[in-house]
């Protein structure tokens, strides 16, 4: 974990794996306020651990910052590092949420992984760190259930 951004304003190569990806965190500019930050990654990809074929998802990460916030370029590189990573939907989604929660230590975090169908079955995976703070405005993640081609 880094609190001095290594990627911001610099050329950065895509990490070869999630384990090699380094997430940067910076001080929360509004540490006294309770607010929600949302990142959406509508074109997330990883690889099926059985077939090696690509899996596609729309990820939505919501968190209420504590002392730090995640720097968005490092998050983009971290998420991009999954392009060559083999993992089941459940492992990938929950692993992303847990890593962010463990490193950043927000007041609360949730991740929704809305995976596109493989074999005719969409798999949606959800994880949260616990109950959200009572006064936190928590909008719907805005991703409709998969309904095929309309």
Residue, then its C-alpha position, 0 to 999 in steps of 0.5 A: x500500500x502506498x500513500x504517495x501516488x506512484x502512478x498519478x501523472x506518470x506513464x505506468x505499465x499494466x501490472x502482469x497480475x493483481x498480486x503485482x498491482x500496487x494500489x495508491x491511497x491518498x489522504x481523504x480531503x473531506x475526512x470529517x464528512x460521511x459521503x459515498x464514492x462510486x467507481x463503475x467499471x462496465x468493461x471489466x474482464x478476467x479469465x475463466x480458470x477452467x477454459x481460459x476464455x474471457x469473462x466480462x463484468x460490470x463492476x460497481x464499487x461503493x465506499x464511505x472513505x475513512x482517512x484515505x481514498x483510493x487513487x483512481x489511476x492505480x485502481x484502473x491499473x489494478x482492475x486491468x491486471x485481471x485481464x490475464x488472471x484466471x479466477x471464478x466470478x466469486x473469487x474475483x469480485x470478493x477478492x477485489x472488495x476485500x483487498x480494497x477494504x483491508x488496505x484502504x480501511x474505509x468506514x464501509x465498502x461494497x462491490x457488485x459484480x454483474x457478470x455477463x452470461x457464460x453457458x447461458x447463466x449470468x452470475x451476479x456476486x455481491x460483497x460488503x464489509x458490514x452494515x453501512x453507516x446509518x446516515x450514509x446516502x446509499x443509491x441503488x447501484x443502477x445495473x439492471x438484471x440481465x435480460x438478454x437482448x431485450 
